[in-house]
């Protein structure tokens, strides 16, 4: 029996240009057999939701190191729900202080991966949680 | 360099020594199979004159302050003056950042370095829809000249030198600095500092581009020409490898891609009709000080030698100052860990030491809490103290290039130079840096190195204390800096007020003039200066240029 291939959208949200992490994760997910679409820089919550629906992904992974996560991440899950795509698994990573994580989880971000996280853990999380 | 007979004798001895070493390894094997630097240069168990057979002191090193400047750009280096202690800082509003600047100066910092927020760096005003959530976050929000004036309240511009990390809108921010100097009554020829003004690495690694390459390069050479004439002590560009390294490159790639970009700027300036010995002395560089201690030191030395040769041989620069590679260093942000963050203090200290042993002109030391947030006051003062210890307490600043002549350092310097030249030749074959970037050559090389680095950490081939070794419980640092969430609101209010107060007619005229000059080949600096003096905003000026020049579309590579 073959498993269904997981499709992931890796996105850089906001104006932040640090894409090392996003690209490394994208490559690691690919090597783990997932199909990965990478958005490039300067995505808005709206553009990410639109691409996610168009590309029919099951997972969105957003990278943000600019400190704008509290303002930019919650709208993504909100728009997804509004578009009837609330079942897409949304995770994020970047420079995000621990104290901010409960708020983000409350807003529907399933997991927040902070610096030093192994790609193995991220891959496992996605495989375990994708619907 | 070495006596032939003695070298032959040593060769024999070394061969015998190697044999006996190999034998002893059967009993006492080494810690790992391969020893190599971050750039994958193999590291031998020891280095002797045998490895430096072709070493030619005068040709390869010269004396400090002399071509090819391997040993440093000044004859007595830090015996005259220490490196400038320059912490990159900025967050929230101009007023908040002014407070941090004054604090740093009180703590003994000797130069300023402005971090701008992302909307400013991408040419948007604080009320632009894409500025959502980003105002004042990674740097200070600057909309109009008013903000720059507030940023420098109580800081006379002839008493400090200022570095400004601004690229696409560099001409606008430079013009604001000049307008401010005029208001403070300080002549332009008394101003010292640096504007980053390096667009090529934005396309490669840092991401704050606005315009396509061609008009971007024109803006850059406009700054070269204008400052060459009016602001002679200003460093008109800081050709940056720092961000290339942070994006995951090796040490060799950092130097190779930076110098290749440097070649592109020199070619563009010559093409624009400028004299290489006119703008050459004002070119400056910016590098990363990473973890592999000796490779980093050799890297700085090799960079100086390669650039001197490029300027002299390729561009026929005659002025020694055009041949000197002067650089700023920042310790490696990407080497900091969120786990056991106090350990970062040690990492930063060693990195700072390598920068000074490598002959840096100025230094930023990172704060231990930067994998978590912008630095707190406590963390940044410790970081500054770290470089003060390096400068004042441990004696490494008393002689130029103290490691010069070390067999290992000299061998590494040669090997880095060779590998850097291989890359530069490849980039020349592609058709230069701009072409190589367009084709994604640099980006792919960096991406590959970044991915390998991550895999090495995950496969325990590379040790990161607290992440894959000596992992223990640790205390989260307290007192992390939080940017005041009301900053957007306050900044937008201030901007709206300024738009009301200023002479709208004057602004409209200045922007109209800007639009018309932007369609010609004339230097844009004078019209931008007029526009900022009328309090036209960063967003308004860049908006006009966006309309004339269009916007760069990133090619998504994976």
Interface residues (C-beta under 8 A of the other chain):
Chain A: X14 X15 X16 X17 X18 X19 X20 X23 X24 X26 X27 X28 X30 X36 X38 X39 X40 X41 X42 X44 X66 X67 X68 X70 X71 X72 X95 X97 X98 X114 X115 X116 X118 X119 X120
Chain B: X118 X119 X121 X122 X130 X131 X132 X133 X134 X137 X138 X202 X205 X206 X207 X208 X246 X247 X248 X334 X336 X337 X338 X339 X371 X372 X373 X374 X447 X450 X451 X454 X458 X464 X466 X467 X476 X480 X483 X554 X556 X558
